Each structure stands twice: as C-alpha cells, then as structure tokens.
Amino acid sequence: MQKQDYEQQINAIERKRLEGRISYEEAILARQRLTDENRRIADEIRRQTQEAIEIHVKEKLKEEQRM
C-alpha cells in the first residue's frame, strides 16, 4: 500500500513538472508569435509609408513640371 501511495506521489510530481514545462514552452511560443506578428505589422507599415512617400514625390514632381 505504501509503495502504491509513493508511486502515485511520484507520478503526481512528474505530471506537475511536465505541465509546468508545457506551460513554459507555450509561453515561449506565444511570445514568438506576438513578435512575428509585430514584425509583420511593422513591415506592412513601412511598405505603406514608402508607397505614400513615392506617390507624394511623383505628385510634387508633376506639380513642379506644370509650373
């Protein structure tokens, strides 16, 4: 009986350890996904800003040519 209780305690400890490890790894993955998403958004904003600058420069050039 004591051996069975001991084995159950060992199994419970191991289960908690593994659950903690899984939780830790899930947190790492969530942080990585957030970082990737932020990087994607920043790249998109840079692209849109570059396009807006190019449009502005072209319009400014056309305006100067008209004058």
Secondary structure, 3 states (H helix, E strand, C coil): CHHHHHHHHHHHHHHHHHHHHHHHHHHHHHHHHHHHHHHHHHHHHHHHHHHHHHHHHHHHHHHHHHC
